[in-house]
């Protein structure tokens, strides 16, 4: 029964990605890059601030 649930989740996840399309993927990808830039900048600032 667990295998069926996992298979349903995997297929639904694949279907979800297909439905999202390239624009949604790019949106979330760029959003992730922005968060990475914020955290790296914040980390560098804190490192310089306390050093």
N, C-alpha and C positions, 0 to 999 in steps of 0.2 A: 504494500500500500504506500510506503514511503517513496518507493521508486516512481510510482505513478505521479505522486505529488511533485517530486523533483523534476520529472520530465515535463509536467505541465508548466512549472515555473520557468524552466529553461526555454521552452517553446514560446511561452508568453513574453519572456524577456526578448527573445529574438524578434518576435512579431512587433513588440513595442519599438525596438530600434528601427525596424523597417518603416513603421508608421511615422516615426519622428521626422525622418528625412534629414537631409544634409544641413539645412539651416538650423535646426534645433541642436544638432551635434556641434556645429561651429559655435553656437551661442554658449553652450555649456563648456566647451573646450576653452574658449576665450575667457569665460568667467573664471574657470579654474586657473588659467595663467595669471589673471589679475590678482586672485587671492595669493598665489605663490609670490608674486612680486611684492605685494603688501607685507607678507610675513617675512620675506627675506630683507626687505627694507627696514622693517621694524626690528628685526633681529640685529641688523648691522647698527642701527641707531642706538639700541640698548647696549650693545657691546661697546660702542664708542662712548656712550654716556657714563657707563660704570667703570670704564678702564682708565 
